[in-house]
Amino acid sequence: MTQRIALVTGANRGIGLEVVRQLASEEVTVFLGARDLEKGKGAAKPLQAEGMAVVPCRLDVTKLADIEEVATQIEQDYGRLDILINNAGVLYDTWQTAVAADLSEVRTAFETNTLGPWQVTQGMLPLLKRSEHGRIVNVSSGAGSLTEMSGNTPGYSVSKAALNALTIMLAKNLVDDGILVNAVCPGWVATDMGGSGGRPVEDGAASVLWAVRLDDDGPTGGFFRDGKAIAW
Ligand code: NAP
């Protein structure tokens, strides 16, 4: 198989960094997106030292200029993108309920968790359309499931529910391009966001990468955890 090219957002720590490590260990060339380039370089260094093809890049998913710059770099270096993992996420707002939510915090969640993946996907689409096996994975959460919805974490939950809706729409738009678009929940994972007690990042990342490894006739427009469909 020809060398595959991937971009992972929010990849300087947590699940994103582990996704980079697992992908790069399969000989994929991985652009490691980080909103702070120095943090991205620091995260990439040990992987590069192991011989992995990891390229740190400045990518704040809320900034169009960053998205354009990364797309230009990938275009110049490789001419296409095979795998986009929209992983960056913020604001697990356990301190709020829907009735009393600070809507400025809800807006922040939407900017990163919904509009971020949307505009990164738009920016990368010309490159993804040149792939023969394009994959887009939106890292969502069971908190965004309408079926499971609680009254808590309103900014996070509603922004992830909207990301799920976007996943279905993009999948339908891109079916003729052969690009599979799925939402995945990594499960409760022990990261800065998840806190202690969750499962190891290796398991969360594996749940994400299942959607990368799908065959061309695999599902699109679905919502999965550990390779099993879960309720919207
Ligand atoms: P994390 O450890 O808090 O990492 C979040 C990453 O997103 C960091 O690299 C952060 O960068 C980056 N980020 C935040 N805002 C960004 C922006 N505007 N542009 C680019 N990067 C940005 O969280 P995690 O647990 O690994 O979460 C990864 C994904 O999994 C998220 O989408 C999250 O919602 C989802 N998820 C996590 C769990 C869990 O239990 N952990 C459960 C379900 C879903 P900085 O270092 O610069 O802040």
Residues whose N, C-alpha, C, O or C-beta is under 5 A from the ligand:
A	BS01	NAP	G10 A11 N12 R13 G14 I15 G16 R35 D36 L59 D60 V61 T62 N87 A88 G89 V90 T112 V139 S140 S141 P186 G187 W188 V189 T191 D192 M193 G194 G198
